[in-house]
Amino acid sequence: IGSGIGGSTIAAGLAGSGADILILEAGGHLPDRPENRDPRAIFQKGFFRPDESWYDAEGKAFNPGNYYNVGGNSKFY
């Protein structure tokens, strides 16, 4: 389970069930820098967006807009 809103909610819900829960994250903690709180840097300039391409059904490349860091995409929303 990731550490974003969805993963954290599921982990909290399963915590009392006795299930083993593992939280994995694809990235690290965000460094303390001004871009962390700058909507233009995040959403317009893509400062934290990884350089990767996914492909749609027609084979057209696109950047999915995922953010790999502790807190996942929810860190920015």
C-alpha positions in Angstrom: 0.0 0.0 0.0 1.3 3.5 -0.9 1.4 6.3 1.6 -1.0 8.6 -0.2 -4.7 9.3 0.8 -6.0 6.0 -0.6 -3.2 3.8 0.8 -3.2 5.4 4.2 -7.0 5.1 4.5 -6.9 1.4 3.6 -4.0 0.8 5.9 -5.8 2.5 8.8 -9.0 0.5 8.0 -7.1 -2.8 8.0 -5.0 -2.0 11.1 -7.5 -3.5 13.5 -8.1 -6.6 11.4 -4.9 -8.4 12.4 -3.7 -8.3 8.7 -0.1 -7.7 8.0 0.2 -4.3 6.3 3.2 -3.1 4.4 3.4 0.5 3.2 5.8 1.0 0.3 6.6 4.2 -1.4 8.2 4.7 -4.8 10.0 7.9 -3.8 11.5 9.7 -0.9 10.5 12.7 1.3 10.3 16.0 -0.5 13.2 18.3 0.2 12.3 21.5 2.0 12.2 24.0 -0.9 10.0 26.9 -2.1 8.5 24.8 -5.0 6.7 22.5 -2.5 4.2 25.2 -1.9 4.1 26.9 -5.3 1.1 25.8 -7.4 2.7 27.1 -10.6 5.9 25.1 -10.1 3.9 21.9 -9.3 1.0 22.1 -11.8 2.2 24.3 -14.7 5.9 23.8 -14.7 5.8 20.1 -13.6 8.7 20.6 -11.2 8.1 17.3 -9.4 6.7 15.4 -12.3 8.9 12.4 -13.3 10.3 12.1 -16.8 8.3 9.1 -17.9 5.9 8.2 -20.6 2.9 6.0 -20.6 1.1 4.9 -23.7 -2.6 5.0 -24.6 -4.5 2.4 -26.6 -3.4 4.0 -29.8 0.3 4.0 -28.7 0.4 7.8 -28.1 2.8 8.8 -25.3 1.6 10.9 -22.4 2.9 11.9 -19.0 0.5 10.5 -16.4 1.1 13.3 -13.9 2.1 10.9 -11.1 4.3 12.1 -8.3 6.6 9.6 -6.6 7.2 10.8 -3.1 6.1 10.0 0.4 2.4 11.0 0.4 2.1 10.3 -3.3 -0.1 12.4 -5.5 -2.2 13.5 -2.5 0.9 15.4 -1.2 0.2 18.0 -3.9 -3.6 18.0 -3.7 
